[in-house]
Amino acid sequence: MTRRKGARRRADIPSDVLDGLHAGTLETATLVEQLALDFGRLARETLVDTDRKVARHVAAELDLLREAPVTVRMRRAGEWLHEALGDAAFDLLREHRSDTVRSWAAFALVARPRLTLRQGIAALRPLADDGHFCVREWAWLALRPRIVEAPLEALERFTAWTRSRSANVRRFASEATRPRGVWCRHIDTLKQQPEQGLPLLEPLRADHSKYVRDSVANWINDATRTRPDWVAEVCTQWAAESPCEETAAIVRRASRTLG
């Protein structure tokens, strides 16, 4: 099956594609397409089969947030879905045809007040290996507040993921624990003591997947503002101990902003 080429500008999204995205019969092909979605309309059209009353309620709430940042809208969608459907929300939505609705499932999961980090990491593993890039990104962003609260536990639990056969899972482990990251809270402990991330990073230092290598390099590069000495030391050590092109690519990217 040929993958649909997505739009790079909102104005270039055909109306029939936008209709399909809102109906949940199409997945987004670019981040631009997801950002162009009317979340209220998406809720009305895709949640009606789950619960008509819930669809109307969540849609009405999302209508009020049209101008809010997408991160706010995603999190609030998950919270409202959990409020309306309870703990069942995650299982009801995590295999939905729409990649955005599957992403809402991740936020509905972390809205559970008694969810532990261990439970969250275990439950999100299928979404960490989802075939859609947006679902994978939103899944770790959904869990990020819990990771910030217990970064060392997160590192310990995610280190086991570095042995996965799936590049998506290995990359998720790295991306979710980055000291700075994007669209998320920073992890101050790892900005000041990035060496605590080495048990997770070292198994990936010669990963055969560029998707994983770029994340590992960005993890290390996040520390250049606070611990450039550590970044330089790690890059020198890895280059000496692992003289292969995969490690060299990580070192180049990781050290790109060193003075």
C-alpha positions as CSV (number, residue, x, y, z in Angstrom):
1,M,0.0,0.0,0.0
2,T,1.4,3.4,-1.0
3,R,1.7,5.8,1.9
4,R,-0.2,9.0,1.3
5,K,2.0,12.1,0.9
6,G,0.9,14.6,3.4
7,A,0.5,18.4,3.2
8,R,3.3,20.7,4.4
9,R,1.0,23.7,4.7
10,R,-2.5,23.9,6.1
11,A,-3.7,25.7,2.9
12,D,-2.6,22.6,0.9
13,I,-4.7,20.1,2.7
14,P,-7.5,19.0,0.3
15,S,-11.0,19.3,1.7
16,D,-11.7,15.6,1.2
17,V,-8.6,14.7,3.1
18,L,-9.6,17.0,6.0
19,D,-13.0,15.4,6.0
20,G,-11.4,12.0,6.2
21,L,-9.2,13.0,9.0
22,H,-12.1,14.4,11.1
23,A,-14.1,11.3,10.4
24,G,-11.3,9.1,11.5
25,T,-11.1,7.2,8.2
26,L,-7.7,8.7,7.4
27,E,-4.6,9.1,9.5
28,T,-2.6,12.3,9.4
29,A,0.5,12.1,7.2
30,T,2.3,15.2,8.6
31,L,2.3,17.2,11.9
32,V,0.9,20.1,9.9
33,E,-2.2,18.0,9.2
34,Q,-2.7,17.1,12.8
35,L,-2.3,20.8,13.8
36,A,-5.0,21.7,11.3
37,L,-7.6,19.4,12.9
38,D,-10.6,20.9,14.7
39,F,-10.5,18.7,17.9
40,G,-14.1,19.4,18.7
41,R,-15.2,18.2,15.3
42,L,-12.9,15.2,15.5
43,A,-14.5,14.2,18.9
44,R,-18.0,14.6,17.5
45,E,-17.3,12.4,14.5
46,T,-15.1,9.7,16.0
47,L,-16.4,9.2,19.5
48,V,-20.0,8.8,18.6
49,D,-19.6,5.0,18.3
50,T,-18.1,4.9,21.8
51,D,-20.7,7.0,23.5
52,R,-22.8,9.6,21.9
53,K,-23.2,11.7,25.1
54,V,-19.5,11.6,25.8
55,A,-18.8,12.7,22.2
56,R,-21.0,15.7,22.6
57,H,-19.5,16.6,26.0
58,V,-15.9,16.3,25.0
59,A,-16.5,18.1,21.7
60,A,-18.1,21.0,23.5
61,E,-15.2,21.3,25.9
62,L,-12.7,21.2,23.1
63,D,-14.6,23.8,21.1
64,L,-13.7,26.2,23.9
65,L,-10.0,25.5,23.5
66,R,-9.6,26.1,19.8
67,E,-7.0,28.8,20.3
68,A,-5.1,27.0,23.0
69,P,-1.7,25.3,22.3
70,V,-2.0,21.8,20.9
71,T,-0.3,20.4,24.0
72,V,-3.0,21.8,26.2
73,R,-5.8,20.5,23.9
74,M,-4.3,17.0,23.9
75,R,-4.0,16.8,27.6
76,R,-7.4,18.2,28.3
77,A,-9.0,15.8,25.8
78,G,-7.5,12.9,27.7
79,E,-8.6,14.3,31.0
80,W,-12.2,14.8,29.8
81,L,-12.3,11.4,28.3
82,H,-11.1,9.8,31.5
83,E,-13.6,11.8,33.5
84,A,-16.4,10.6,31.2
85,L,-15.4,7.0,30.6
86,G,-13.2,6.2,33.6
87,D,-10.3,3.9,33.4
88,A,-12.0,2.2,30.4
89,A,-11.1,5.2,28.2
90,F,-7.6,3.9,27.4
91,D,-8.7,0.5,26.2
92,L,-11.7,1.9,24.3
93,L,-9.5,4.3,22.3
94,R,-6.0,2.9,22.0
95,E,-6.7,1.0,18.9
96,H,-8.9,3.6,17.2
97,R,-8.3,4.2,13.4
98,S,-7.5,7.9,14.0
99,D,-3.9,8.5,15.2
100,T,-5.0,11.5,17.1
101,V,-7.7,9.6,19.0
102,R,-5.1,6.9,19.8
103,S,-2.9,9.8,21.2
104,W,-5.8,11.0,23.3
105,A,-5.9,7.5,24.8
106,A,-2.4,8.0,26.2
107,F,-3.5,11.2,27.9
108,A,-6.6,9.5,29.2
109,L,-4.3,6.8,30.7
110,V,-2.1,9.3,32.6
111,A,-5.2,11.1,33.9
112,R,-5.8,8.2,36.2
113,P,-5.0,9.7,39.6
114,R,-3.6,6.4,41.1
115,L,-1.5,5.4,38.1
116,T,2.0,4.6,39.0
117,L,5.0,5.2,36.7
118,R,5.5,1.5,36.4
119,Q,2.0,1.0,35.3
120,G,2.1,3.9,32.9
121,I,5.3,2.7,31.2
122,A,3.9,-0.9,30.8
123,A,0.5,0.2,29.5
124,L,2.0,2.7,27.0
125,R,4.4,0.2,25.4
126,P,2.0,-0.7,22.5
127,L,1.7,3.0,21.7
128,A,5.4,3.4,22.0
129,D,5.6,1.0,19.1
130,D,2.6,2.4,17.2
131,G,3.1,2.6,13.4
132,H,2.3,6.3,13.4
133,F,4.9,8.9,14.4
134,C,2.5,11.2,16.1
135,V,1.1,8.6,18.4
136,R,4.6,7.7,19.5
137,E,5.5,11.3,20.2
138,W,2.3,12.1,22.1
139,A,2.6,8.9,24.2
140,W,5.9,9.9,25.7
141,L,4.7,13.5,26.1
142,A,1.7,12.3,28.0
143,L,3.9,10.4,30.4
144,R,6.5,13.1,30.7
145,P,5.1,14.8,33.9
146,R,5.3,11.4,35.7
147,I,8.9,11.0,34.4
148,V,9.8,14.4,35.7
149,E,8.6,13.4,39.1
150,A,10.7,10.2,39.2
151,P,13.4,10.5,36.6
152,L,15.8,7.9,38.1
153,E,13.0,5.3,38.3
154,A,12.1,6.1,34.7
155,L,15.7,5.6,33.5
156,E,15.8,2.3,35.3
157,R,12.6,1.0,33.8
158,F,13.3,2.3,30.3
159,T,16.8,0.8,30.2
160,A,15.1,-2.6,29.7
161,W,13.5,-1.2,26.6
162,T,16.9,-0.6,25.0
163,R,17.1,-4.3,24.3
164,S,13.9,-4.3,22.3
165,R,14.0,-5.5,18.7
166,S,11.8,-2.5,17.8
167,A,13.6,0.7,16.9
168,N,10.4,2.6,17.9
169,V,10.6,1.2,21.5
170,R,14.3,1.8,21.8
171,R,13.9,5.4,20.6
172,F,11.0,6.0,22.9
173,A,13.2,5.1,25.9
174,S,15.7,7.7,24.9
175,E,13.3,10.4,23.8
176,A,11.1,10.2,26.8
177,T,14.0,10.8,29.2
178,R,15.8,13.6,27.5
179,P,17.0,16.3,29.9
180,R,15.3,19.1,27.9
181,G,13.3,17.6,25.1
182,V,10.7,19.5,23.1
183,W,7.2,20.7,24.1
184,C,7.8,19.4,27.6
185,R,9.1,20.1,31.1
186,H,12.8,19.8,31.6
187,I,14.3,17.3,34.0
188,D,16.6,19.3,36.2
189,T,18.3,16.3,37.7
190,L,19.5,15.1,34.3
191,K,20.5,18.6,33.2
192,Q,22.9,18.8,36.1
193,Q,23.8,15.1,36.4
194,P,23.4,13.7,32.9
195,E,25.8,10.8,33.7
196,Q,22.9,9.2,35.4
197,G,21.5,8.5,32.0
198,L,24.5,6.4,30.8
199,P,23.0,3.0,31.7
200,L,20.2,3.8,29.2
201,L,22.3,5.5,26.6
202,E,25.3,3.2,26.3
203,P,23.4,0.2,24.9
204,L,22.3,2.5,22.1
205,R,25.6,4.1,21.2
206,A,26.0,2.0,18.1
207,D,22.4,1.5,17.2
208,H,21.7,0.5,13.6
209,S,18.6,2.7,13.4
210,K,19.1,6.4,12.5
211,Y,15.8,7.1,14.3
212,V,17.3,5.9,17.5
213,R,20.8,7.4,17.0
214,D,19.4,10.9,16.4
215,S,17.4,10.7,19.7
216,V,20.5,9.5,21.6
217,A,22.6,12.3,20.2
218,N,19.9,14.8,21.0
219,W,19.7,13.4,24.6
220,I,23.5,14.1,25.0
221,N,23.3,17.4,23.3
222,D,20.6,18.6,25.7
223,A,23.4,18.6,28.3
224,T,25.7,21.0,26.5
225,R,24.2,24.1,28.1
226,T,24.7,22.8,31.7
227,R,27.5,20.2,31.4
228,P,29.6,20.7,28.3
229,D,32.5,19.0,30.1
230,W,30.4,15.8,30.4
231,V,29.3,15.9,26.8
232,A,32.9,16.3,25.6
233,E,34.1,13.5,27.8
234,V,31.3,11.0,26.7
235,C,31.9,11.8,23.0
236,T,35.6,11.3,23.3
237,Q,35.1,8.0,25.2
238,W,32.5,6.6,22.8
239,A,34.6,7.5,19.8
240,A,37.6,5.6,21.2
241,E,35.6,2.6,22.6
242,S,33.2,2.2,19.7
243,P,35.0,3.1,16.4
244,C,32.2,2.5,14.0
245,E,30.2,4.9,11.8
246,E,27.0,4.5,13.9
247,T,28.8,5.8,17.0
248,A,30.6,8.5,15.0
249,A,27.2,9.8,13.7
250,I,26.0,10.1,17.3
251,V,29.1,11.8,18.4
252,R,28.9,14.4,15.6
253,R,25.3,15.2,16.3
254,A,25.7,15.2,20.1
255,S,28.7,17.6,20.0
256,R,27.3,19.9,17.3
257,T,26.8,22.9,19.7
258,L,30.0,22.5,21.8
259,G,32.2,25.5,21.6
